[in-house]
Amino acid sequence: MAEDIRHLDQLVCFPSAGPKAIIEHLGERRIEVRFVKPLPEGRSRLNCTLPGPGGHWRWLGMMFYRLPSAGSE
C-alpha cells in the first residue's frame, strides 16, 4: 500500500454476492481480503472503499470469473 494512503482501518470491501468481506491487516501497509463464502459460478465483483483526502473516497473494484462446474451447463 502506498505511503500516502491513510485510514486503512476504515477500509471496507463488499463482494457482489454474499456478505461483507473479512479484511485482515498483515503488517502496517499490507492487507488481505477474504470472502466469507465461495464465489458463485460466473461473474462476480469485489468493491472496496476507503476515506480519502479532502472528503473524497478511494475506490477499488476487481472482477472475478469462476468457471462452471463440470456438468452444470
C-alpha positions in Angstrom: 0.0 0.0 0.0 1.4 3.4 -0.9 2.7 5.5 2.0 0.3 8.4 1.3 -2.8 6.2 1.8 -4.3 6.7 5.3 -7.2 5.3 7.3 -6.6 1.7 6.4 -8.6 0.7 9.5 -11.7 2.2 7.7 -11.3 0.0 4.6 -14.5 -1.9 3.7 -14.9 -4.4 0.9 -18.2 -5.9 -0.5 -18.4 -8.8 -2.8 -21.3 -8.6 -5.3 -22.6 -12.0 -3.9 -22.6 -12.5 -0.2 -21.9 -10.7 3.0 -19.2 -8.1 3.6 -15.6 -9.5 3.1 -13.2 -10.1 6.0 -10.2 -7.7 6.0 -7.1 -8.9 7.8 -4.2 -6.4 8.3 -0.9 -8.1 7.6 1.6 -5.5 9.0 1.3 -1.8 8.7 0.9 -1.4 4.9 -0.5 -4.8 3.7 -4.0 -6.2 3.9 -5.7 -9.4 2.9 -9.3 -9.6 1.8 -11.1 -12.9 2.4 -14.5 -13.9 1.2 -16.9 -15.3 3.8 -18.3 -17.9 1.3 -17.2 -19.2 -2.1 -17.9 -17.0 -5.1 -20.8 -18.3 -7.3 -20.1 -19.6 -10.7 -19.9 -16.9 -13.4 -19.0 -13.3 -12.9 -18.5 -11.6 -9.5 -17.1 -8.3 -8.4 -15.3 -7.0 -5.3 -15.7 -3.3 -4.4 -13.6 -1.7 -1.7 -13.9 1.8 -0.4 -11.6 3.9 1.9 -12.0 7.6 3.0 -9.5 9.8 1.1 -8.2 13.3 1.5 -10.5 16.3 1.3 -13.7 14.4 2.0 -13.2 12.3 -1.1 -13.3 8.5 -1.3 -10.8 5.9 -2.7 -12.4 3.1 -4.5 -11.1 -0.2 -5.9 -13.1 -2.7 -8.0 -12.0 -6.2 -9.1 -13.8 -8.6 -11.4 -13.6 -12.4 -10.9 -14.9 -15.2 -13.1 -15.5 -18.7 -11.7 -15.8 -21.4 -14.3 -19.0 -23.5 -14.2 -18.6 -26.9 -12.5 -18.4 -29.9 -14.8 -21.9 -31.0 -15.9 -23.6 -27.8 -14.7 -24.1 -26.3 -18.2 
